[in-house]
Amino acid sequence: MLKKLKIDPEFQSKIPPLTFHERNQLETNILEEGRILHPLIVWNGLIVDGHTRYAILRQHPEIQYTILEKDFANRHEAIIWICKKQLGRRNLTPEQRNYVLGKQYEAEKLSRGGAHPRSVAPPSEPPIAQLKGTGSATCDRIAAEYGVSRSTVLRAETFAKSVDVAEKAVPGTRQAILSGKLKTTDKAISAIAKAPQEERPALVQQLYQPKPDKPMRRTPKGAAAAQYKAIEEISAKMEQPAGPLEQNDILAELEDALRLMISRWNTCLAHNPDHRSACQAGIRRLAEEGVHYLQTMAQDDAGPSYQTGIPQ
């Protein structure tokens, strides 16, 4: 039976892979048990859930296992099931969660937009016109299901589509982005998706280029300090959109900043476990600073700005 199972690349791409340590730990647990505790989830001979367990079984065919056959109306329903299961995990990176949320929204629109029933073959990329106007109620329902805003779901879909475009241009980019190894922004990814197809590989390669280190600067004093502060204020204004933002744009801007902060903290601490204990006092101080800031902003009468207590 195991030889008859097949891996569907589209299904597998919706499931963030385990880390090297997690994969080794899973294999150790399976070998100690002598069997796989959780069944492989299958639909029409295609693995829907259990790709890592399947790979371990191929290496250790003596291990006992079970298969659970699911009944989906079409591929889109299978993808929806996969995405919901993945979004129930707690160890997803912000990028992985954003990507899977976007793929669920895309699949739900396609599932309700006249998809061929019982279709097993992967479809070609859906035309944008097919998706327009089909997801308003679906978007609201998904937003309510996960406790996020409507704009979050829409932006997640755009992010997921853009990541897939980058993956097609340079294979391996999707995993690099979703794992957090390749640091980029939603705007940079969207720019790749909007670029002509022949220009995309070069744009993706630019994401991999190391960012130049910022030179250390001395703290200016007196008149120089005032001039430097004026330059910083002008620079900050240039980085922000001109004029007032719409409500959804404000929330999108703040959410982008929050997700980037969480991602950078997670990545920094995950890559430097040996030094974490030595920095714990500083980490606690920064965390308290952030919590105090967020609590201040959560108040209805919070002012337009907040002066950080972190020395510059």
NORPEQUI-V358586 format. One record per residue. N is the residue number from 1. OMEGA is omega in degrees with one decimal (999 if undefined). Layout:
BEGIN
N&OMEGA ; N&OMEGA
END
This chain:
BEGIN
1&-177.2 ; 2&-178.6 ; 3&-178.7 ; 4&-179.6 ; 5&-179.8 ; 6&175.0 ; 7&176.7 ; 8&-176.6 ; 9&-179.3 ; 10&177.2 ; 11&-175.9 ; 12&-177.6 ; 13&179.1 ; 14&-175.9 ; 15&178.0 ; 16&-177.2 ; 17&176.4 ; 18&173.6 ; 19&179.4 ; 20&-179.6 ; 21&-179.0 ; 22&-179.7 ; 23&178.4 ; 24&179.5 ; 25&178.2 ; 26&179.9 ; 27&178.0 ; 28&179.9 ; 29&-179.2 ; 30&-179.5 ; 31&178.0 ; 32&179.9 ; 33&-176.1 ; 34&179.0 ; 35&177.0 ; 36&-174.0 ; 37&-176.6 ; 38&-176.7 ; 39&170.4 ; 40&179.1 ; 41&-172.1 ; 42&173.3 ; 43&179.6 ; 44&177.8 ; 45&179.6 ; 46&178.8 ; 47&178.7 ; 48&178.4 ; 49&179.8 ; 50&-177.4 ; 51&179.6 ; 52&177.8 ; 53&178.2 ; 54&179.3 ; 55&178.3 ; 56&177.8 ; 57&179.2 ; 58&178.9 ; 59&-177.5 ; 60&-175.7 ; 61&179.5 ; 62&-178.0 ; 63&177.3 ; 64&-179.9 ; 65&175.6 ; 66&-179.9 ; 67&176.4 ; 68&-179.2 ; 69&177.3 ; 70&-179.3 ; 71&177.5 ; 72&-179.8 ; 73&-178.0 ; 74&-178.7 ; 75&-177.1 ; 76&177.2 ; 77&177.5 ; 78&179.6 ; 79&177.6 ; 80&179.7 ; 81&179.3 ; 82&-176.6 ; 83&179.6 ; 84&179.8 ; 85&-179.6 ; 86&-179.9 ; 87&174.4 ; 88&177.8 ; 89&-178.9 ; 90&-173.9 ; 91&177.6 ; 92&171.4 ; 93&176.6 ; 94&179.6 ; 95&178.3 ; 96&-179.6 ; 97&179.8 ; 98&-179.1 ; 99&-177.4 ; 100&177.0 ; 101&178.3 ; 102&179.6 ; 103&175.8 ; 104&179.9 ; 105&179.1 ; 106&-178.3 ; 107&-179.4 ; 108&176.7 ; 109&179.5 ; 110&-179.9 ; 111&-178.9 ; 112&-176.3 ; 113&174.4 ; 114&178.2 ; 115&-179.2 ; 116&-178.8 ; 117&176.2 ; 118&-179.9 ; 119&-179.7 ; 120&-176.9 ; 121&178.8 ; 122&-179.7 ; 123&171.3 ; 124&-178.1 ; 125&-177.6 ; 126&176.3 ; 127&-178.4 ; 128&-178.5 ; 129&-179.4 ; 130&-176.0 ; 131&-175.7 ; 132&174.3 ; 133&-176.5 ; 134&-169.5 ; 135&-175.8 ; 136&-180.0 ; 137&178.7 ; 138&179.3 ; 139&-179.9 ; 140&-178.1 ; 141&179.4 ; 142&178.1 ; 143&179.2 ; 144&-178.3 ; 145&-175.9 ; 146&176.5 ; 147&178.1 ; 148&-179.6 ; 149&176.5 ; 150&-179.4 ; 151&177.6 ; 152&179.4 ; 153&-179.2 ; 154&179.6 ; 155&176.6 ; 156&178.0 ; 157&178.2 ; 158&178.7 ; 159&-178.2 ; 160&179.2 ; 161&-178.6 ; 162&177.7 ; 163&178.7 ; 164&177.2 ; 165&178.5 ; 166&178.1 ; 167&179.8 ; 168&-179.9 ; 169&179.4 ; 170&-178.9 ; 171&-178.1 ; 172&-177.9 ; 173&-178.5 ; 174&179.9 ; 175&179.8 ; 176&-179.8 ; 177&-173.6 ; 178&178.2 ; 179&-178.7 ; 180&-179.8 ; 181&177.1 ; 182&-178.3 ; 183&178.6 ; 184&179.9 ; 185&177.2 ; 186&-178.6 ; 187&-179.5 ; 188&178.8 ; 189&179.1 ; 190&180.0 ; 191&177.9 ; 192&-178.9 ; 193&-178.4 ; 194&-177.0 ; 195&174.3 ; 196&-173.2 ; 197&-176.7 ; 198&-179.4 ; 199&-172.4 ; 200&-179.4 ; 201&-179.8 ; 202&179.0 ; 203&178.0 ; 204&-180.0 ; 205&178.0 ; 206&179.0 ; 207&-177.6 ; 208&-178.0 ; 209&179.8 ; 210&178.1 ; 211&179.2 ; 212&178.2 ; 213&177.1 ; 214&179.6 ; 215&177.2 ; 216&-177.6 ; 217&176.1 ; 218&177.4 ; 219&-178.2 ; 220&-179.7 ; 221&174.0 ; 222&-177.0 ; 223&178.9 ; 224&178.7 ; 225&179.3 ; 226&179.3 ; 227&-180.0 ; 228&178.8 ; 229&178.9 ; 230&178.5 ; 231&179.0 ; 232&-179.7 ; 233&177.9 ; 234&179.4 ; 235&179.9 ; 236&179.8 ; 237&179.6 ; 238&-178.0 ; 239&-178.0 ; 240&176.2 ; 241&179.4 ; 242&177.3 ; 243&-179.5 ; 244&179.6 ; 245&171.6 ; 246&-176.2 ; 247&-178.4 ; 248&179.9 ; 249&177.6 ; 250&-179.1 ; 251&179.2 ; 252&179.0 ; 253&-179.4 ; 254&-179.8 ; 255&176.3 ; 256&-179.0 ; 257&-179.0 ; 258&-179.6 ; 259&178.9 ; 260&178.6 ; 261&-179.6 ; 262&-178.8 ; 263&-178.6 ; 264&177.0 ; 265&-178.6 ; 266&-177.9 ; 267&-178.7 ; 268&-177.2 ; 269&-179.8 ; 270&-176.8 ; 271&-178.2 ; 272&-175.4 ; 273&-176.1 ; 274&-176.6 ; 275&-174.5 ; 276&-177.0 ; 277&-179.9 ; 278&-178.3 ; 279&-169.9 ; 280&-179.7 ; 281&178.4 ; 282&177.7 ; 283&179.8 ; 284&-179.8 ; 285&179.4 ; 286&179.2 ; 287&178.7 ; 288&176.6 ; 289&-179.9 ; 290&179.2 ; 291&179.8 ; 292&178.6 ; 293&-178.3 ; 294&177.4 ; 295&177.7 ; 296&-179.4 ; 297&-178.8 ; 298&178.9 ; 299&-176.9 ; 300&-175.9 ; 301&-179.0 ; 302&-179.8 ; 303&-176.6 ; 304&-178.2 ; 305&-177.7 ; 306&-179.7 ; 307&-179.9 ; 308&177.7 ; 309&-179.1 ; 310&-179.3 ; 311&-177.2 ; 312&999
END
